[in-house]
């Protein structure tokens, strides 16, 4: 728990042999009371893993998944 909020772990992986970089997700409404270093949020768009290829894992703390 961080500030009375549960901590969630998110893992995104790419089992494909193809190269995916600069993967962007809609993150409308995303919030966390703890910093998420590897998630770059601009408005309602998040660039995962700073655009680097590979599995992406991060944790955040909020009331909802």
C-alpha positions in Angstrom: 0.0 0.0 0.0 1.2 3.5 -0.8 -0.8 6.4 0.7 -3.6 3.9 1.5 -3.8 2.8 -2.1 -3.1 -0.7 -3.4 0.0 -1.2 -5.6 -0.7 -2.8 -9.0 2.0 -4.5 -11.2 1.5 -4.3 -15.0 3.5 -6.5 -17.4 3.3 -6.0 -21.1 5.3 -8.4 -23.2 5.7 -9.0 -26.9 6.1 -12.7 -27.8 6.4 -11.8 -31.4 9.9 -11.8 -33.0 9.0 -8.5 -34.6 10.5 -5.3 -33.3 8.1 -2.9 -31.5 9.5 0.5 -30.4 7.8 3.7 -29.4 4.7 1.8 -28.4 1.9 4.2 -27.4 -1.2 3.5 -25.4 -4.2 5.7 -24.6 -3.8 6.4 -20.9 -6.9 8.6 -20.4 -7.6 8.8 -16.7 -4.4 7.1 -15.6 -3.3 8.2 -12.2 -0.7 7.0 -9.6 0.3 8.3 -6.2 3.8 6.9 -6.8 6.1 7.9 -9.7 6.1 5.7 -12.7 9.6 6.3 -14.1 9.4 4.3 -17.3 6.1 5.6 -18.4 6.2 8.9 -20.3 2.8 10.5 -20.3 1.9 13.4 -22.6 -1.8 14.3 -22.2 -3.7 11.1 -22.7 -1.0 9.2 -24.5 1.7 7.1 -22.8 4.9 6.0 -24.6 6.0 2.7 -23.0 9.5 1.8 -21.9 10.8 5.1 -23.3 10.5 3.7 -26.8 13.0 0.8 -26.2 12.3 -2.7 -27.4 11.6 -5.4 -24.8 9.2 -6.4 -22.1 7.7 -3.5 -20.1 6.9 -3.8 -16.4 5.8 -1.0 -14.1 3.9 -0.6 -10.8 1.5 2.1 -9.9 -0.6 2.8 -6.8 -4.3 3.8 -7.2 -7.7 2.7 -6.2 -8.5 1.0 -9.5 -6.8 -1.4 -11.9 
